[in-house]
Amino acid sequence: MVDLKTSVRVRAEGLGITAKSILTFLILLYDSREGSGDFALVAFAVGQLAYSIVMFFTYTISFGWGVLRPKKPSSQGCVFIPPYRSSFLIF
């Protein structure tokens, strides 16, 4: 909880915003040269998608692919904990 890894977040956010801005600008520039004005929503959507992809890969590269895969539980030392039953659900 104490290890916030602020440098990783700053790098990911910076790269994501840069990619989003560049792609949105390029699509809107293309749209202005065509003169139709129909690509504003597409430009926004592609920019958001680029931001998400860059953020995902930046975090994945920083923390590794192992974070995405769940660890196999070991058979030793497993303790069965019954599900919690609250008193207001029991009739």
PDB file of N, CA, C and O in Angstrom:
ATOM      1  N   MET A   1       0.814  -1.180   0.000  1.00  0.00           N
ATOM      2  CA  MET A   1       0.000   0.000   0.000  1.00  0.00           C
ATOM      3  C   MET A   1       0.866   1.255   0.000  1.00  0.00           C
ATOM      4  O   MET A   1       0.498   2.271  -0.589  1.00  0.00           O
ATOM      5  N   VAL A   2       1.999   1.180   0.653  1.00  0.00           N
ATOM      6  CA  VAL A   2       2.873   2.337   0.728  1.00  0.00           C
ATOM      7  C   VAL A   2       3.596   2.554  -0.597  1.00  0.00           C
ATOM      8  O   VAL A   2       3.909   3.692  -0.949  1.00  0.00           O
ATOM      9  N   ASP A   3       3.863   1.483  -1.333  1.00  0.00           N
ATOM     10  CA  ASP A   3       4.609   1.566  -2.580  1.00  0.00           C
ATOM     11  C   ASP A   3       3.661   1.963  -3.717  1.00  0.00           C
ATOM     12  O   ASP A   3       3.056   1.097  -4.349  1.00  0.00           O
ATOM     13  N   LEU A   4       3.531   3.271  -3.978  1.00  0.00           N
ATOM     14  CA  LEU A   4       2.566   3.768  -4.953  1.00  0.00           C
ATOM     15  C   LEU A   4       3.074   3.753  -6.389  1.00  0.00           C
ATOM     16  O   LEU A   4       2.276   3.814  -7.324  1.00  0.00           O
ATOM     17  N   LYS A   5       4.375   3.674  -6.577  1.00  0.00           N
ATOM     18  CA  LYS A   5       4.996   3.668  -7.905  1.00  0.00           C
ATOM     19  C   LYS A   5       4.512   4.850  -8.746  1.00  0.00           C
ATOM     20  O   LYS A   5       3.986   4.679  -9.846  1.00  0.00           O
ATOM     21  N   THR A   6       4.700   6.031  -8.208  1.00  0.00           N
ATOM     22  CA  THR A   6       4.253   7.256  -8.866  1.00  0.00           C
ATOM     23  C   THR A   6       4.956   7.474 -10.195  1.00  0.00           C
ATOM     24  O   THR A   6       4.348   7.983 -11.136  1.00  0.00           O
ATOM     25  N   SER A   7       6.214   7.101 -10.287  1.00  0.00           N
ATOM     26  CA  SER A   7       6.953   7.307 -11.533  1.00  0.00           C
ATOM     27  C   SER A   7       6.352   6.496 -12.679  1.00  0.00           C
ATOM     28  O   SER A   7       6.319   6.959 -13.819  1.00  0.00           O
ATOM     29  N   VAL A   8       5.878   5.288 -12.376  1.00  0.00           N
ATOM     30  CA  VAL A   8       5.252   4.463 -13.417  1.00  0.00           C
ATOM     31  C   VAL A   8       3.951   5.110 -13.875  1.00  0.00           C
ATOM     32  O   VAL A   8       3.669   5.159 -15.072  1.00  0.00           O
ATOM     33  N   ARG A   9       3.165   5.602 -12.935  1.00  0.00           N
ATOM     34  CA  ARG A   9       1.893   6.225 -13.290  1.00  0.00           C
ATOM     35  C   ARG A   9       2.105   7.509 -14.093  1.00  0.00           C
ATOM     36  O   ARG A   9       1.392   7.752 -15.066  1.00  0.00           O
ATOM     37  N   VAL A  10       3.069   8.322 -13.700  1.00  0.00           N
ATOM     38  CA  VAL A  10       3.339   9.566 -14.425  1.00  0.00           C
ATOM     39  C   VAL A  10       3.782   9.255 -15.849  1.00  0.00           C
ATOM     40  O   VAL A  10       3.341   9.909 -16.794  1.00  0.00           O
ATOM     41  N   ARG A  11       4.651   8.261 -16.006  1.00  0.00           N
ATOM     42  CA  ARG A  11       5.106   7.884 -17.351  1.00  0.00           C
ATOM     43  C   ARG A  11       3.939   7.351 -18.189  1.00  0.00           C
ATOM     44  O   ARG A  11       3.800   7.722 -19.354  1.00  0.00           O
ATOM     45  N   ALA A  12       3.107   6.491 -17.612  1.00  0.00           N
ATOM     46  CA  ALA A  12       1.972   5.925 -18.344  1.00  0.00           C
ATOM     47  C   ALA A  12       0.974   7.004 -18.743  1.00  0.00           C
ATOM     48  O   ALA A  12       0.505   7.027 -19.881  1.00  0.00           O
ATOM     49  N   GLU A  13       0.649   7.895 -17.815  1.00  0.00           N
ATOM     50  CA  GLU A  13      -0.300   8.969 -18.119  1.00  0.00           C
ATOM     51  C   GLU A  13       0.258   9.909 -19.188  1.00  0.00           C
ATOM     52  O   GLU A  13      -0.471  10.323 -20.089  1.00  0.00           O
ATOM     53  N   GLY A  14       1.531  10.243 -19.093  1.00  0.00           N
ATOM     54  CA  GLY A  14       2.142  11.131 -20.072  1.00  0.00           C
ATOM     55  C   GLY A  14       2.148  10.543 -21.469  1.00  0.00           C
ATOM     56  O   GLY A  14       1.812  11.222 -22.439  1.00  0.00           O
ATOM     57  N   LEU A  15       2.533   9.275 -21.567  1.00  0.00           N
ATOM     58  CA  LEU A  15       2.539   8.619 -22.873  1.00  0.00           C
ATOM     59  C   LEU A  15       1.127   8.462 -23.418  1.00  0.00           C
ATOM     60  O   LEU A  15       0.894   8.634 -24.614  1.00  0.00           O
ATOM     61  N   GLY A  16       0.187   8.135 -22.540  1.00  0.00           N
ATOM     62  CA  GLY A  16      -1.203   7.956 -22.972  1.00  0.00           C
ATOM     63  C   GLY A  16      -1.814   9.247 -23.489  1.00  0.00           C
ATOM     64  O   GLY A  16      -2.459   9.255 -24.537  1.00  0.00           O
ATOM     65  N   ILE A  17      -1.616  10.333 -22.765  1.00  0.00           N
ATOM     66  CA  ILE A  17      -2.173  11.623 -23.187  1.00  0.00           C
ATOM     67  C   ILE A  17      -1.516  12.108 -24.470  1.00  0.00           C
ATOM     68  O   ILE A  17      -2.176  12.693 -25.328  1.00  0.00           O
ATOM     69  N   THR A  18      -0.218  11.866 -24.602  1.00  0.00           N
ATOM     70  CA  THR A  18       0.481  12.256 -25.832  1.00  0.00           C
ATOM     71  C   THR A  18      -0.058  11.490 -27.027  1.00  0.00           C
ATOM     72  O   THR A  18      -0.335  12.086 -28.068  1.00  0.00           O
ATOM     73  N   ALA A  19      -0.210  10.175 -26.895  1.00  0.00           N
ATOM     74  CA  ALA A  19      -0.734   9.363 -27.997  1.00  0.00           C
ATOM     75  C   ALA A  19      -2.166   9.772 -28.340  1.00  0.00           C
ATOM     76  O   ALA A  19      -2.521   9.880 -29.513  1.00  0.00           O
ATOM     77  N   LYS A  20      -2.982   9.998 -27.316  1.00  0.00           N
ATOM     78  CA  LYS A  20      -4.371  10.406 -27.535  1.00  0.00           C
ATOM     79  C   LYS A  20      -4.438  11.737 -28.271  1.00  0.00           C
ATOM     80  O   LYS A  20      -5.218  11.892 -29.210  1.00  0.00           O
ATOM     81  N   SER A  21      -3.629  12.687 -27.849  1.00  0.00           N
ATOM     82  CA  SER A  21      -3.655  14.014 -28.461  1.00  0.00           C
ATOM     83  C   SER A  21      -3.193  13.983 -29.910  1.00  0.00           C
ATOM     84  O   SER A  21      -3.798  14.615 -30.776  1.00  0.00           O
ATOM     85  N   ILE A  22      -2.126  13.249 -30.169  1.00  0.00           N
ATOM     86  CA  ILE A  22      -1.588  13.184 -31.528  1.00  0.00           C
ATOM     87  C   ILE A  22      -2.576  12.518 -32.476  1.00  0.00           C
ATOM     88  O   ILE A  22      -2.818  13.026 -33.571  1.00  0.00           O
ATOM     89  N   LEU A  23      -3.146  11.394 -32.073  1.00  0.00           N
ATOM     90  CA  LEU A  23      -4.086  10.704 -32.959  1.00  0.00           C
ATOM     91  C   LEU A  23      -5.358  11.517 -33.178  1.00  0.00           C
ATOM     92  O   LEU A  23      -5.861  11.585 -34.299  1.00  0.00           O
ATOM     93  N   THR A  24      -5.875  12.127 -32.131  1.00  0.00           N
ATOM     94  CA  THR A  24      -7.067  12.961 -32.284  1.00  0.00           C
ATOM     95  C   THR A  24      -6.789  14.130 -33.224  1.00  0.00           C
ATOM     96  O   THR A  24      -7.601  14.439 -34.096  1.00  0.00           O
ATOM     97  N   PHE A  25      -5.650  14.770 -33.045  1.00  0.00           N
ATOM     98  CA  PHE A  25      -5.276  15.892 -33.910  1.00  0.00           C
ATOM     99  C   PHE A  25      -5.144  15.455 -35.366  1.00  0.00           C
ATOM    100  O   PHE A  25      -5.640  16.131 -36.268  1.00  0.00           O
ATOM    101  N   LEU A  26      -4.474  14.321 -35.597  1.00  0.00           N
ATOM    102  CA  LEU A  26      -4.276  13.869 -36.977  1.00  0.00           C
ATOM    103  C   LEU A  26      -5.591  13.528 -37.661  1.00  0.00           C
ATOM    104  O   LEU A  26      -5.774  13.838 -38.838  1.00  0.00           O
ATOM    105  N   ILE A  27      -6.503  12.895 -36.942  1.00  0.00           N
ATOM    106  CA  ILE A  27      -7.796  12.556 -37.540  1.00  0.00           C
ATOM    107  C   ILE A  27      -8.606  13.826 -37.816  1.00  0.00           C
ATOM    108  O   ILE A  27      -9.243  13.941 -38.863  1.00  0.00           O
ATOM    109  N   LEU A  28      -8.583  14.769 -36.886  1.00  0.00           N
ATOM    110  CA  LEU A  28      -9.310  16.023 -37.119  1.00  0.00           C
ATOM    111  C   LEU A  28      -8.671  16.850 -38.231  1.00  0.00           C
ATOM    112  O   LEU A  28      -9.376  17.544 -38.963  1.00  0.00           O
ATOM    113  N   LEU A  29      -7.361  16.788 -38.367  1.00  0.00           N
ATOM    114  CA  LEU A  29      -6.679  17.477 -39.465  1.00  0.00           C
ATOM    115  C   LEU A  29      -7.086  16.876 -40.809  1.00  0.00           C
ATOM    116  O   LEU A  29      -7.367  17.596 -41.767  1.00  0.00           O
ATOM    117  N   TYR A  30      -7.113  15.549 -40.861  1.00  0.00           N
ATOM    118  CA  TYR A  30      -7.570  14.872 -42.081  1.00  0.00           C
ATOM    119  C   TYR A  30      -9.011  15.244 -42.394  1.00  0.00           C
ATOM    120  O   TYR A  30      -9.364  15.478 -43.550  1.00  0.00           O
ATOM    121  N   ASP A  31      -9.838  15.297 -41.361  1.00  0.00           N
ATOM    122  CA  ASP A  31     -11.252  15.617 -41.541  1.00  0.00           C
ATOM    123  C   ASP A  31     -11.432  17.053 -42.031  1.00  0.00           C
ATOM    124  O   ASP A  31     -12.316  17.319 -42.845  1.00  0.00           O
ATOM    125  N   SER A  32     -10.615  17.972 -41.550  1.00  0.00           N
ATOM    126  CA  SER A  32     -10.746  19.360 -41.991  1.00  0.00           C
ATOM    127  C   SER A  32     -10.312  19.534 -43.442  1.00  0.00           C
ATOM    128  O   SER A  32     -10.829  20.398 -44.150  1.00  0.00           O
ATOM    129  N   ARG A  33      -9.380  18.729 -43.873  1.00  0.00           N
ATOM    130  CA  ARG A  33      -8.939  18.819 -45.277  1.00  0.00           C
ATOM    131  C   ARG A  33      -9.964  18.206 -46.224  1.00  0.00           C
ATOM    132  O   ARG A  33     -10.095  18.635 -47.370  1.00  0.00           O
ATOM    133  N   GLU A  34     -10.680  17.211 -45.743  1.00  0.00           N
ATOM    134  CA  GLU A  34     -11.740  16.612 -46.555  1.00  0.00           C
ATOM    135  C   GLU A  34     -12.956  17.521 -46.617  1.00  0.00           C
ATOM    136  O   GLU A  34     -13.693  17.509 -47.603  1.00  0.00           O
ATOM    137  N   GLY A  35     -13.171  18.312 -45.564  1.00  0.00           N
ATOM    138  CA  GLY A  35     -14.259  19.271 -45.552  1.00  0.00           C
ATOM    139  C   GLY A  35     -15.596  18.727 -45.109  1.00  0.00           C
ATOM    140  O   GLY A  35     -16.585  19.461 -45.098  1.00  0.00           O
ATOM    141  N   SER A  36     -15.654  17.449 -44.740  1.00  0.00           N
ATOM    142  CA  SER A  36     -16.951  16.873 -44.389  1.00  0.00           C
ATOM    143  C   SER A  36     -17.341  17.152 -42.942  1.00  0.00           C
ATOM    144  O   SER A  36     -18.511  17.415 -42.664  1.00  0.00           O
ATOM    145  N   GLY A  37     -16.395  17.099 -42.026  1.00  0.00           N
ATOM    146  CA  GLY A  37     -16.695  17.334 -40.616  1.00  0.00           C
ATOM    147  C   GLY A  37     -17.411  16.187 -39.942  1.00  0.00           C
ATOM    148  O   GLY A  37     -18.081  16.389 -38.929  1.00  0.00           O
ATOM    149  N   ASP A  38     -17.284  14.995 -40.476  1.00  0.00           N
ATOM    150  CA  ASP A  38     -17.998  13.839 -39.932  1.00  0.00           C
ATOM    151  C   ASP A  38     -17.164  12.980 -38.983  1.00  0.00           C
ATOM    152  O   ASP A  38     -17.680  12.018 -38.414  1.00  0.00           O
ATOM    153  N   PHE A  39     -15.897  13.308 -38.806  1.00  0.00           N
ATOM    154  CA  PHE A  39     -15.017  12.423 -38.040  1.00  0.00           C
ATOM    155  C   PHE A  39     -14.722  12.883 -36.623  1.00  0.00           C
ATOM    156  O   PHE A  39     -13.789  12.376 -36.000  1.00  0.00           O
ATOM    157  N   ALA A  40     -15.485  13.823 -36.097  1.00  0.00           N
ATOM    158  CA  ALA A  40     -15.210  14.328 -34.748  1.00  0.00           C
ATOM    159  C   ALA A  40     -15.376  13.233 -33.694  1.00  0.00           C
ATOM    160  O   ALA A  40     -14.526  13.076 -32.818  1.00  0.00           O
ATOM    161  N   LEU A  41     -16.461  12.485 -33.780  1.00  0.00           N
ATOM    162  CA  LEU A  41     -16.696  11.410 -32.817  1.00  0.00           C
ATOM    163  C   LEU A  41     -15.692  10.276 -33.001  1.00  0.00           C
ATOM    164  O   LEU A  41     -15.239   9.677 -32.025  1.00  0.00           O
ATOM    165  N   VAL A  42     -15.350   9.987 -34.239  1.00  0.00           N
ATOM    166  CA  VAL A  42     -14.353   8.952 -34.524  1.00  0.00           C
ATOM    167  C   VAL A  42     -12.998   9.363 -33.968  1.00  0.00           C
ATOM    168  O   VAL A  42     -12.276   8.537 -33.410  1.00  0.00           O
ATOM    169  N   ALA A  43     -12.654  10.629 -34.117  1.00  0.00           N
ATOM    170  CA  ALA A  43     -11.379  11.130 -33.593  1.00  0.00           C
ATOM    171  C   ALA A  43     -11.322  10.977 -32.077  1.00  0.00           C
ATOM    172  O   ALA A  43     -10.306  10.556 -31.526  1.00  0.00           O
ATOM    173  N   PHE A  44     -12.416  11.319 -31.412  1.00  0.00           N
ATOM    174  CA  PHE A  44     -12.473  11.167 -29.957  1.00  0.00           C
ATOM    175  C   PHE A  44     -12.334   9.699 -29.554  1.00  0.00           C
ATOM    176  O   PHE A  44     -11.573   9.370 -28.644  1.00  0.00           O
ATOM    177  N   ALA A  45     -13.068   8.822 -30.234  1.00  0.00           N
ATOM    178  CA  ALA A  45     -13.047   7.394 -29.894  1.00  0.00           C
ATOM    179  C   ALA A  45     -11.671   6.780 -30.130  1.00  0.00           C
ATOM    180  O   ALA A  45     -11.195   5.996 -29.309  1.00  0.00           O
ATOM    181  N   VAL A  46     -11.035   7.124 -31.231  1.00  0.00           N
ATOM    182  CA  VAL A  46      -9.703   6.587 -31.527  1.00  0.00           C
ATOM    183  C   VAL A  46      -8.690   7.126 -30.520  1.00  0.00           C
ATOM    184  O   VAL A  46      -7.785   6.405 -30.101  1.00  0.00           O
ATOM    185  N   GLY A  47      -8.838   8.374 -30.136  1.00  0.00           N
ATOM    186  CA  GLY A  47      -7.949   8.944 -29.127  1.00  0.00           C
ATOM    187  C   GLY A  47      -8.090   8.240 -27.784  1.00  0.00           C
ATOM    188  O   GLY A  47      -7.091   7.948 -27.127  1.00  0.00           O
ATOM    189  N   GLN A  48      -9.320   7.969 -27.376  1.00  0.00           N
ATOM    190  CA  GLN A  48      -9.551   7.255 -26.113  1.00  0.00           C
ATOM    191  C   GLN A  48      -9.002   5.827 -26.170  1.00  0.00           C
ATOM    192  O   GLN A  48      -8.425   5.336 -25.201  1.00  0.00           O
ATOM    193  N   LEU A  49      -9.189   5.173 -27.309  1.00  0.00           N
ATOM    194  CA  LEU A  49      -8.667   3.818 -27.478  1.00  0.00           C
ATOM    195  C   LEU A  49      -7.143   3.817 -27.424  1.00  0.00           C
ATOM    196  O   LEU A  49      -6.545   2.938 -26.804  1.00  0.00           O
ATOM    197  N   ALA A  50      -6.518   4.787 -28.064  1.00  0.00           N
ATOM    198  CA  ALA A  50      -5.054   4.888 -28.024  1.00  0.00           C
ATOM    199  C   ALA A  50      -4.574   5.117 -26.600  1.00  0.00           C
ATOM    200  O   ALA A  50      -3.584   4.520 -26.177  1.00  0.00           O
ATOM    201  N   TYR A  51      -5.264   5.973 -25.859  1.00  0.00           N
ATOM    202  CA  TYR A  51      -4.909   6.226 -24.458  1.00  0.00           C
ATOM    203  C   TYR A  51      -4.973   4.931 -23.643  1.00  0.00           C
ATOM    204  O   TYR A  51      -4.058   4.630 -22.876  1.00  0.00           O
ATOM    205  N   SER A  52      -6.038   4.181 -23.810  1.00  0.00           N
ATOM    206  CA  SER A  52      -6.208   2.933 -23.059  1.00  0.00           C
ATOM    207  C   SER A  52      -5.143   1.904 -23.410  1.00  0.00           C
ATOM    208  O   SER A  52      -4.594   1.245 -22.528  1.00  0.00           O
ATOM    209  N   ILE A  53      -4.856   1.771 -24.680  1.00  0.00           N
ATOM    210  CA  ILE A  53      -3.860   0.783 -25.117  1.00  0.00           C
ATOM    211  C   ILE A  53      -2.474   1.155 -24.595  1.00  0.00           C
ATOM    212  O   ILE A  53      -1.742   0.294 -24.106  1.00  0.00           O
ATOM    213  N   VAL A  54      -2.115   2.425 -24.699  1.00  0.00           N
ATOM    214  CA  VAL A  54      -0.802   2.861 -24.212  1.00  0.00           C
ATOM    215  C   VAL A  54      -0.701   2.674 -22.704  1.00  0.00           C
ATOM    216  O   VAL A  54       0.331   2.223 -22.207  1.00  0.00           O
ATOM    217  N   MET A  55      -1.751   3.010 -21.973  1.00  0.00           N
ATOM    218  CA  MET A  55      -1.746   2.816 -20.516  1.00  0.00           C
ATOM    219  C   MET A  55      -1.583   1.333 -20.175  1.00  0.00           C
ATOM    220  O   MET A  55      -0.786   0.977 -19.308  1.00  0.00           O
ATOM    221  N   PHE A  56      -2.337   0.474 -20.856  1.00  0.00           N
ATOM    222  CA  PHE A  56      -2.270  -0.963 -20.604  1.00  0.00           C
ATOM    223  C   PHE A  56      -0.861  -1.496 -20.832  1.00  0.00           C
ATOM    224  O   PHE A  56      -0.312  -2.188 -19.975  1.00  0.00           O
ATOM    225  N   PHE A  57      -0.278  -1.177 -21.975  1.00  0.00           N
ATOM    226  CA  PHE A  57       1.043  -1.715 -22.278  1.00  0.00           C
ATOM    227  C   PHE A  57       2.142  -1.101 -21.411  1.00  0.00           C
ATOM    228  O   PHE A  57       3.126  -1.772 -21.100  1.00  0.00           O
ATOM    229  N   THR A  58       1.990   0.149 -21.022  1.00  0.00           N
ATOM    230  CA  THR A  58       2.988   0.755 -20.138  1.00  0.00           C
ATOM    231  C   THR A  58       2.983   0.068 -18.774  1.00  0.00           C
ATOM    232  O   THR A  58       4.039  -0.256 -18.233  1.00  0.00           O
ATOM    233  N   TYR A  59       1.795  -0.151 -18.226  1.00  0.00           N
ATOM    234  CA  TYR A  59       1.709  -0.858 -16.942  1.00  0.00           C
ATOM    235  C   TYR A  59       2.161  -2.314 -17.077  1.00  0.00           C
ATOM    236  O   TYR A  59       2.816  -2.845 -16.180  1.00  0.00           O
ATOM    237  N   THR A  60       1.819  -2.950 -18.180  1.00  0.00           N
ATOM    238  CA  THR A  60       2.214  -4.340 -18.385  1.00  0.00           C
ATOM    239  C   THR A  60       3.726  -4.468 -18.505  1.00  0.00           C
ATOM    240  O   THR A  60       4.316  -5.395 -17.950  1.00  0.00           O
ATOM    241  N   ILE A  61       4.347  -3.559 -19.216  1.00  0.00           N
ATOM    242  CA  ILE A  61       5.806  -3.594 -19.340  1.00  0.00           C
ATOM    243  C   ILE A  61       6.458  -3.318 -17.991  1.00  0.00           C
ATOM    244  O   ILE A  61       7.473  -3.932 -17.661  1.00  0.00           O
ATOM    245  N   SER A  62       5.895  -2.410 -17.212  1.00  0.00           N
ATOM    246  CA  SER A  62       6.484  -2.058 -15.916  1.00  0.00           C
ATOM    247  C   SER A  62       6.340  -3.170 -14.880  1.00  0.00           C
ATOM    248  O   SER A  62       7.273  -3.456 -14.130  1.00  0.00           O
ATOM    249  N   PHE A  63       5.163  -3.792 -14.846  1.00  0.00           N
ATOM    250  CA  PHE A  63       4.906  -4.798 -13.812  1.00  0.00           C
ATOM    251  C   PHE A  63       5.045  -6.232 -14.293  1.00  0.00           C
ATOM    252  O   PHE A  63       5.104  -7.148 -13.472  1.00  0.00           O
ATOM    253  N   GLY A  64       5.100  -6.450 -15.598  1.00  0.00           N
ATOM    254  CA  GLY A  64       5.268  -7.792 -16.145  1.00  0.00           C
ATOM    255  C   GLY A  64       3.935  -8.457 -16.432  1.00  0.00           C
ATOM    256  O   GLY A  64       2.888  -8.056 -15.924  1.00  0.00           O
ATOM    257  N   TRP A  65       4.010  -9.493 -17.270  1.00  0.00           N
ATOM    258  CA  TRP A  65       2.807 -10.230 -17.659  1.00  0.00           C
ATOM    259  C   TRP A  65       2.275 -11.089 -16.525  1.00  0.00           C
ATOM    260  O   TRP A  65       1.103 -11.463 -16.537  1.00  0.00           O
ATOM    261  N   GLY A  66       3.105 -11.406 -15.556  1.00  0.00           N
ATOM    262  CA  GLY A  66       2.674 -12.262 -14.450  1.00  0.00           C
ATOM    263  C   GLY A  66       1.561 -11.649 -13.615  1.00  0.00           C
ATOM    264  O   GLY A  66       0.813 -12.370 -12.956  1.00  0.00           O
ATOM    265  N   VAL A  67       1.445 -10.346 -13.636  1.00  0.00           N
ATOM    266  CA  VAL A  67       0.385  -9.676 -12.877  1.00  0.00           C
ATOM    267  C   VAL A  67      -0.981 -10.003 -13.467  1.00  0.00           C
ATOM    268  O   VAL A  67      -1.978 -10.011 -12.747  1.00  0.00           O
ATOM    269  N   LEU A  68      -1.037 -10.272 -14.765  1.00  0.00           N
ATOM    270  CA  LEU A  68      -2.305 -10.539 -15.428  1.00  0.00           C
ATOM    271  C   LEU A  68      -2.793 -11.962 -15.219  1.00  0.00           C
ATOM    272  O   LEU A  68      -3.991 -12.229 -15.307  1.00  0.00           O
ATOM    273  N   ARG A  69      -1.871 -12.876 -14.943  1.00  0.00           N
ATOM    274  CA  ARG A  69      -2.255 -14.275 -14.761  1.00  0.00           C
ATOM    275  C   ARG A  69      -2.435 -14.575 -13.282  1.00  0.00           C
ATOM    276  O   ARG A  69      -1.578 -14.225 -12.471  1.00  0.00           O
ATOM    277  N   PRO A  70      -3.538 -15.217 -12.922  1.00  0.00           N
ATOM    278  CA  PRO A  70      -3.713 -15.561 -11.514  1.00  0.00           C
ATOM    279  C   PRO A  70      -2.732 -16.655 -11.101  1.00  0.00           C
ATOM    280  O   PRO A  70      -2.388 -17.532 -11.895  1.00  0.00           O
ATOM    281  N   LYS A  71      -2.296 -16.589  -9.871  1.00  0.00           N
ATOM    282  CA  LYS A  71      -1.368 -17.593  -9.371  1.00  0.00           C
ATOM    283  C   LYS A  71      -2.147 -18.854  -9.009  1.00  0.00           C
ATOM    284  O   LYS A  71      -3.275 -18.789  -8.522  1.00  0.00           O
ATOM    285  N   LYS A  72      -1.523 -19.991  -9.255  1.00  0.00           N
ATOM    286  CA  LYS A  72      -2.151 -21.258  -8.912  1.00  0.00           C
ATOM    287  C   LYS A  72      -2.078 -21.444  -7.401  1.00  0.00           C
ATOM    288  O   LYS A  72      -1.015 -21.275  -6.803  1.00  0.00           O
ATOM    289  N   PRO A  73      -3.193 -21.787  -6.791  1.00  0.00           N
ATOM    290  CA  PRO A  73      -3.145 -22.000  -5.337  1.00  0.00           C
ATOM    291  C   PRO A  73      -2.372 -23.279  -5.017  1.00  0.00           C
ATOM    292  O   PRO A  73      -2.497 -24.286  -5.713  1.00  0.00           O
ATOM    293  N   SER A  74      -1.591 -23.220  -3.978  1.00  0.00           N
ATOM    294  CA  SER A  74      -0.846 -24.405  -3.574  1.00  0.00           C
ATOM    295  C   SER A  74      -1.747 -25.282  -2.706  1.00  0.00           C
ATOM    296  O   SER A  74      -2.603 -24.784  -1.975  1.00  0.00           O
ATOM    297  N   SER A  75      -1.541 -26.576  -2.799  1.00  0.00           N
ATOM    298  CA  SER A  75      -2.379 -27.500  -2.026  1.00  0.00           C
ATOM    299  C   SER A  75      -1.940 -27.546  -0.558  1.00  0.00           C
ATOM    300  O   SER A  75      -2.706 -27.979   0.303  1.00  0.00           O
ATOM    301  N   GLN A  76      -0.729 -27.107  -0.272  1.00  0.00           N
ATOM    302  CA  GLN A  76      -0.256 -27.113   1.103  1.00  0.00           C
ATOM    303  C   GLN A  76      -0.662 -25.821   1.785  1.00  0.00           C
ATOM    304  O   GLN A  76      -0.513 -24.733   1.228  1.00  0.00           O
ATOM    305  N   GLY A  77      -1.162 -25.953   2.963  1.00  0.00           N
ATOM    306  CA  GLY A  77      -1.495 -24.781   3.750  1.00  0.00           C
ATOM    307  C   GLY A  77      -2.808 -24.130   3.375  1.00  0.00           C
ATOM    308  O   GLY A  77      -3.085 -23.016   3.822  1.00  0.00           O
ATOM    309  N   CYS A  78      -3.634 -24.794   2.561  1.00  0.00           N
ATOM    310  CA  CYS A  78      -4.925 -24.225   2.215  1.00  0.00           C
ATOM    311  C   CYS A  78      -5.895 -24.421   3.372  1.00  0.00           C
ATOM    312  O   CYS A  78      -5.990 -25.508   3.942  1.00  0.00           O
ATOM    313  N   VAL A  79      -6.585 -23.395   3.697  1.00  0.00           N
ATOM    314  CA  VAL A  79      -7.575 -23.449   4.758  1.00  0.00           C
ATOM    315  C   VAL A  79      -8.915 -23.092   4.144  1.00  0.00           C
ATOM    316  O   VAL A  79      -9.053 -22.065   3.479  1.00  0.00           O
ATOM    317  N   PHE A  80      -9.903 -23.953   4.374  1.00  0.00           N
ATOM    318  CA  PHE A  80     -11.234 -23.674   3.844  1.00  0.00           C
ATOM    319  C   PHE A  80     -11.927 -22.680   4.752  1.00  0.00           C
ATOM    320  O   PHE A  80     -12.042 -22.892   5.959  1.00  0.00           O
ATOM    321  N   ILE A  81     -12.388 -21.592   4.155  1.00  0.00           N
ATOM    322  CA  ILE A  81     -13.134 -20.592   4.901  1.00  0.00           C
ATOM    323  C   ILE A  81     -14.556 -20.586   4.356  1.00  0.00           C
ATOM    324  O   ILE A  81     -14.772 -20.265   3.187  1.00  0.00           O
ATOM    325  N   PRO A  82     -15.527 -20.940   5.194  1.00  0.00           N
ATOM    326  CA  PRO A  82     -16.911 -20.984   4.702  1.00  0.00           C
ATOM    327  C   PRO A  82     -17.397 -19.582   4.344  1.00  0.00           C
ATOM    328  O   PRO A  82     -16.920 -18.596   4.905  1.00  0.00           O
ATOM    329  N   PRO A  83     -18.330 -19.495   3.424  1.00  0.00           N
ATOM    330  CA  PRO A  83     -18.833 -18.168   3.040  1.00  0.00           C
ATOM    331  C   PRO A  83     -19.514 -17.470   4.211  1.00  0.00           C
ATOM    332  O   PRO A  83     -20.120 -18.116   5.066  1.00  0.00           O
ATOM    333  N   TYR A  84     -19.411 -16.171   4.238  1.00  0.00           N
ATOM    334  CA  TYR A  84     -19.987 -15.365   5.302  1.00  0.00           C
ATOM    335  C   TYR A  84     -21.498 -15.298   5.133  1.00  0.00           C
ATOM    336  O   TYR A  84     -21.995 -15.041   4.037  1.00  0.00           O
ATOM    337  N   ARG A  85     -22.210 -15.523   6.195  1.00  0.00           N
ATOM    338  CA  ARG A  85     -23.668 -15.437   6.176  1.00  0.00           C
ATOM    339  C   ARG A  85     -24.094 -14.370   7.152  1.00  0.00           C
ATOM    340  O   ARG A  85     -23.851 -14.482   8.354  1.00  0.00           O
ATOM    341  N   SER A  86     -24.718 -13.353   6.648  1.00  0.00           N
ATOM    342  CA  SER A  86     -25.149 -12.295   7.561  1.00  0.00           C
ATOM    343  C   SER A  86     -26.484 -12.675   8.195  1.00  0.00           C
ATOM    344  O   SER A  86     -27.252 -13.444   7.617  1.00  0.00           O
ATOM    345  N   SER A  87     -26.755 -12.144   9.363  1.00  0.00           N
ATOM    346  CA  SER A  87     -27.929 -12.535  10.113  1.00  0.00           C
ATOM    347  C   SER A  87     -29.233 -12.052   9.467  1.00  0.00           C
ATOM    348  O   SER A  87     -30.286 -12.656   9.672  1.00  0.00           O
ATOM    349  N   PHE A  88     -29.168 -10.971   8.691  1.00  0.00           N
ATOM    350  CA  PHE A  88     -30.412 -10.466   8.124  1.00  0.00           C
ATOM    351  C   PHE A  88     -30.855 -11.277   6.905  1.00  0.00           C
ATOM    352  O   PHE A  88     -31.984 -11.108   6.446  1.00  0.00           O
ATOM    353  N   LEU A  89     -30.011 -12.143   6.375  1.00  0.00           N
ATOM    354  CA  LEU A  89     -30.377 -12.985   5.244  1.00  0.00           C
ATOM    355  C   LEU A  89     -30.983 -14.322   5.679  1.00  0.00           C
ATOM    356  O   LEU A  89     -31.606 -15.014   4.874  1.00  0.00           O
ATOM    357  N   ILE A  90     -30.804 -14.671   6.913  1.00  0.00           N
ATOM    358  CA  ILE A  90     -31.323 -15.947   7.420  1.00  0.00           C
ATOM    359  C   ILE A  90     -32.743 -15.729   7.909  1.00  0.00           C
ATOM    360  O   ILE A  90     -32.980 -14.864   8.752  1.00  0.00           O
ATOM    361  N   PHE A  91     -33.679 -16.492   7.399  1.00  0.00           N
ATOM    362  CA  PHE A  91     -35.076 -16.340   7.793  1.00  0.00           C
ATOM    363  C   PHE A  91     -35.477 -17.316   8.840  1.00  0.00           C
ATOM    364  O   PHE A  91     -36.628 -17.313   9.277  1.00  0.00           O
TER     365      PHE A  91
END
